[in-house]
Amino acid sequence: MKTVKTDVVIVGGGAAGCFAALELHRKGIACVVVCKGLVGKSGASIFAGNLVLSGQVLGNTPEQARNTGEFLVKYHNQFLIDQHWARRCGAWVESEYYAELERAGLYFRRDAEGNVVTSPGKIRSVAANVQGNSGVPFMDLRRKQLARAGIPTIEETAVTALLHGRDGRVRGVFGLSVLTGEPIVVQGQSVILATGYSDRLHSRSTGTREMSADGLAMAWRAGADLLNLEMQWWHTNDVAHPPSWERMQIYPNPILGSPKSARMVNAAGEEFFNQQDDDPMAFGPYTVQLKALVKQVRAGKASYSGGYFAGFNHMNPAEVNAYTTYGKPYYQLGLDPAKDLLETAVTAHYRQGGVRVDTATMKTSVPGLFVAGGLGGHSNGLIALATFDGKTVAEGVADELGFVAVADLNDRDIQAETYRLEKLRQSDGDGESPFAIKEKIRGAMWNGAGVEKSAATLEEALANLRRIREFDLPAMRLKNRTKIANYEWLDAIDVHNMIDAAELVVHSSLERRESRGPFIRTDFPDTDNLDWLAANVMVKTENGFRFERVPYETPYFQPGFDRRDNMLVAW
Ligand SMILES: Cc1cc2nc3c(=O)[nH]c(=O)nc-3n(C[C@H](O)[C@H](O)[C@H](O)COP(=O)(O)OP(=O)(O)OC[C@H]3O[C@@H](n4cnc5c(N)ncnc54)[C@H](O)[C@@H]3O)c2cc1C
């Protein structure tokens, strides 16, 4: 078995994993990045459309700086956030983040006079070259920075299990090279999981192929506490057809260089969301649009799978084309954004919840295991926040490293994982392919744990997932049993993570007996700040799990009401 030794193993090559690696390198600590896809070219980070300005950079007024904080706490996390962490993060983004990116060579889009172009409004954004495509140059830059620093990467290698030392501490990972089918063990003193949160657990999702909730499933198996898994975010304006365009967004928030943005129109041709009228200057983005859509669905004028439309036909296309990519789908389809609208649908976007961490160090409840970025349950996503996590986790790991005794890996973990993966490769039941089972899991989640849910739909989702676990998984059949570039084998590995994660999400959804922002329960329609302004923590026990409710402090921003119908709450 090939074994690589280092100080710190980082799993994931998105914004969080890359920045953790750069920061550890700066501190003189050796690390290796293991990535299921390519470093800087996989996961959610490449999709970041724009970069939200924090604090008073680039002419932000004190009011805009405060608005950004309020946006993060209220509209982006529905108060399920450590506000002290949010403040630390905002201060770092203001003082370090943009300067570091510009020093490293990221180009923020400028106008003819050389001024950085921003979106107008209560909170402002900039773009790396064009809005809609900022994540690509951003992550290309990170990839180059890692290469320049000589940080070793092991790419197209799926981490399939966490490995423990003889002392019980998590000290390494088991990986499988997707291209050669060869296993690899990467051993260190600590492991940072940075596998993101845009998982493909629903029929429609912004997550990419490799995002099968691996980090969540592996952390849970290792015994880490989880929280707020039910807080799933949704895009309301993604292209309905074809399925491969499902994360292509008709951007409904103010765009660079214009106060206007996409409007939404129902099946009857009636406009039901126009940023300028309904949410001037985009103080609160996706949840506000989602609630507008829910009303249309309830009135029979749209469905979550389509039947409503979005576009820019109330704008001059020059405004759309100047600094954004948002006209592109229209042109590719031979449509005219000045006249035509595109059919849109909901997609599961990213998950607010995840693995519970100490926000000062990014330590989980499992010794040796750290989490950074979207996989953590302390904040909903934005690429700046994931980057801040990279910095924080590097500090957390570094502070502990000097006190960690050396210990060998427990061979039994390695043998057990080798056996498990080989058995999966040989799956020859009389059932369906792993890909078909993945789709079944996504269908169960879309139908039972979609935008609107209740105890009844969630119980149905659980029953469907249980059937998949009991009947479909043991009967799974692989047509391709080779080792080399066997994506069917990879699907078979993914499927086990997906079903574990999907069940956990549904259990968490049943436990939160309220509605809050994008979490909409028809049987508990109120946002309940008396009982549920709290983390919904899942703790693993000998025979399953138990829930704990841990209230959030509200030192800077408060909701201002006890209970209210979620559909009447602005955020
Ligand atoms: C469509 C879309 C639009 C967005 N728009 C914006 C925006 O405009 N502005 C903004 O600030 N943010 C935006 N975001 C959010 C932002 O992109 C994320 O918050 C952030 O990039 C998350 O970074 P991350 O490093 O935690 O995870 P990711 O970037 O998702 O990285 C995860 C990494 O883990 C790897 N991985 C997964 N499983 C394994 C495994 N088993 N073994 C090894 N490696 C593994 C993946 O290959 C990937 O490299 C958007 C996200 C999406 C999906």
The ligand as a MOL file (V3000), in Angstrom:
LIG
                    3D

  0  0  0     0  0            999 V3000
M  V30 BEGIN CTAB
M  V30 COUNTS 53 58 0 0 0
M  V30 BEGIN ATOM
M  V30 1 C -23.6570 27.7750 -7.9490 0
M  V30 2 C -22.9410 28.4520 -6.8160 0
M  V30 3 C -22.8190 29.8310 -6.8020 0
M  V30 4 C -22.1460 30.4770 -5.7650 0
M  V30 5 N -22.0010 31.8430 -5.8130 0
M  V30 6 C -21.2580 32.4730 -4.8830 0
M  V30 7 C -20.9900 33.8800 -4.9970 0
M  V30 8 O -21.4470 34.5480 -5.9060 0
M  V30 9 N -20.1910 34.4530 -4.0520 0
M  V30 10 C -19.6540 33.7390 -3.0190 0
M  V30 11 O -18.9200 34.3130 -2.2090 0
M  V30 12 N -19.9110 32.4110 -2.8880 0
M  V30 13 C -20.6900 31.7600 -3.7890 0
M  V30 14 N -20.9330 30.4190 -3.6810 0
M  V30 15 C -20.4720 29.7270 -2.4770 0
M  V30 16 C -18.9970 29.4480 -2.4760 0
M  V30 17 O -18.6180 28.9840 -3.7270 0
M  V30 18 C -18.6970 28.4420 -1.3840 0
M  V30 19 O -19.1060 28.9690 -0.1590 0
M  V30 20 C -17.2350 28.1040 -1.1980 0
M  V30 21 O -16.5830 28.1280 -2.4000 0
M  V30 22 C -17.0640 26.7630 -0.5210 0
M  V30 23 O -15.7070 26.4110 -0.5100 0
M  V30 24 P -15.1910 25.0630 0.1340 0
M  V30 25 O -13.7280 25.0420 -0.0280 0
M  V30 26 O -15.7450 24.8930 1.4920 0
M  V30 27 O -15.8510 23.8750 -0.7270 0
M  V30 28 P -15.7490 23.4860 -2.2930 0
M  V30 29 O -15.3070 24.6030 -3.1440 0
M  V30 30 O -17.0530 22.8450 -2.6110 0
M  V30 31 O -14.5940 22.4200 -2.3170 0
M  V30 32 C -14.7640 21.0900 -1.9310 0
M  V30 33 C -13.5640 20.2840 -2.3910 0
M  V30 34 O -13.6110 19.0130 -1.7660 0
M  V30 35 C -13.2980 18.0070 -2.7120 0
M  V30 36 N -13.8750 16.7500 -2.2250 0
M  V30 37 C -15.1720 16.4320 -2.0170 0
M  V30 38 N -15.2750 15.1810 -1.5550 0
M  V30 39 C -14.0060 14.6890 -1.4520 0
M  V30 40 C -13.4460 13.4440 -1.0690 0
M  V30 41 N -14.2000 12.4300 -0.6790 0
M  V30 42 N -12.0950 13.2870 -1.1370 0
M  V30 43 C -11.2780 14.2920 -1.5420 0
M  V30 44 N -11.7600 15.5000 -1.9270 0
M  V30 45 C -13.1070 15.6920 -1.8650 0
M  V30 46 C -13.8780 18.5340 -4.0190 0
M  V30 47 O -13.3050 17.9150 -5.1400 0
M  V30 48 C -13.5090 20.0170 -3.8950 0
M  V30 49 O -12.1960 20.2220 -4.3400 0
M  V30 50 C -21.6030 29.7320 -4.6960 0
M  V30 51 C -21.7280 28.3430 -4.6910 0
M  V30 52 C -22.3800 27.7030 -5.7380 0
M  V30 53 C -22.5040 26.2060 -5.7030 0
M  V30 END ATOM
M  V30 BEGIN BOND
M  V30 1 1 1 2
M  V30 2 1 2 3
M  V30 3 2 2 52
M  V30 4 2 3 4
M  V30 5 1 4 5
M  V30 6 1 4 50
M  V30 7 2 5 6
M  V30 8 1 6 7
M  V30 9 1 6 13
M  V30 10 2 7 8
M  V30 11 1 7 9
M  V30 12 1 9 10
M  V30 13 2 10 11
M  V30 14 1 10 12
M  V30 15 2 12 13
M  V30 16 1 13 14
M  V30 17 1 14 15
M  V30 18 1 14 50
M  V30 19 1 15 16
M  V30 20 1 16 17
M  V30 21 1 16 18
M  V30 22 1 18 19
M  V30 23 1 18 20
M  V30 24 1 20 21
M  V30 25 1 20 22
M  V30 26 1 22 23
M  V30 27 1 23 24
M  V30 28 2 24 25
M  V30 29 1 24 26
M  V30 30 1 24 27
M  V30 31 1 27 28
M  V30 32 2 28 29
M  V30 33 1 28 30
M  V30 34 1 28 31
M  V30 35 1 31 32
M  V30 36 1 32 33
M  V30 37 1 33 34
M  V30 38 1 33 48
M  V30 39 1 34 35
M  V30 40 1 35 36
M  V30 41 1 35 46
M  V30 42 1 36 37
M  V30 43 1 36 45
M  V30 44 2 37 38
M  V30 45 1 38 39
M  V30 46 1 39 40
M  V30 47 2 39 45
M  V30 48 1 40 41
M  V30 49 2 40 42
M  V30 50 1 42 43
M  V30 51 2 43 44
M  V30 52 1 44 45
M  V30 53 1 46 47
M  V30 54 1 46 48
M  V30 55 1 48 49
M  V30 56 2 50 51
M  V30 57 1 51 52
M  V30 58 1 52 53
M  V30 END BOND
M  V30 END CTAB
M  END
